[in-house]
């Protein structure tokens, strides 16, 4: 299973680690993904999702159904 948020589609970012001597080496900045069971009120059931912590904060603010609809994600298929 790849490290991709199932709602937002966020994935790893390529970056550079810069040492004290300014030697630059490649590094991968991973998304902070969490496996969560979230209540979907419209479907009247729990859905197990792998979501980023940023998406979790937005779900807490807007609600799972509204946020998924805004992103164009069909929760019935998950």
C-alpha positions in Angstrom: 0.0 0.0 0.0 1.5 3.3 -1.1 1.7 6.3 1.3 -1.0 8.4 -0.2 -3.9 10.1 1.6 -7.2 8.4 0.4 -9.1 11.7 0.6 -6.8 14.5 -0.5 -4.3 12.4 -2.6 -1.3 14.0 -0.8 1.9 12.0 -1.3 5.7 12.3 -0.5 7.6 15.4 -1.4 11.2 15.4 -2.8 13.5 17.7 -0.8 17.1 18.3 0.1 18.8 17.7 3.5 21.4 20.5 3.9 24.2 19.8 6.3 26.3 22.3 8.3 28.9 22.3 5.5 26.1 22.9 3.0 26.4 19.4 1.4 23.0 18.7 -0.1 21.6 15.2 -0.2 18.2 14.1 -1.4 15.5 13.2 1.1 11.9 12.2 0.9 9.4 14.1 3.1 6.6 11.7 3.8 3.0 12.6 4.5 1.9 12.0 8.1 -0.7 9.3 7.4 -3.0 7.8 10.0 -5.3 4.8 9.7 -8.6 5.8 11.1 -12.2 4.5 11.5 -14.4 7.5 10.8 -18.2 7.7 11.2 -19.9 8.6 7.9 -23.3 10.0 8.9 -24.9 10.0 5.5 -24.0 6.3 5.0 -24.8 5.4 8.6 -21.6 3.4 9.0 -17.9 3.5 9.8 -15.3 3.8 7.1 -11.7 2.8 7.5 -9.5 5.4 5.8 -5.8 6.2 5.6 -5.8 10.0 5.8 -3.3 12.7 6.5 -3.4 14.6 9.8 -4.3 17.8 7.9 -7.3 16.0 6.4 -8.3 14.8 9.8 -8.4 18.4 11.1 -10.5 19.5 8.2 -12.9 16.5 8.7 -13.3 17.5 12.3 -14.2 21.1 11.2 -16.4 20.3 8.2 -17.5 16.7 8.6 -16.6 13.7 6.6 -19.4 13.7 4.1 -19.1 17.4 3.3 -15.3 17.3 2.9 -15.4 14.2 0.7 -18.1 15.8 -1.5 -16.0 18.9 -1.8 -13.0 16.8 -2.9 -15.1 14.7 -5.3 -14.5 11.4 -3.4 -17.2 8.8 -3.5 -17.3 7.3 0.0 -19.7 4.5 -1.0 -16.9 2.9 -3.1 -14.5 2.8 -0.1 
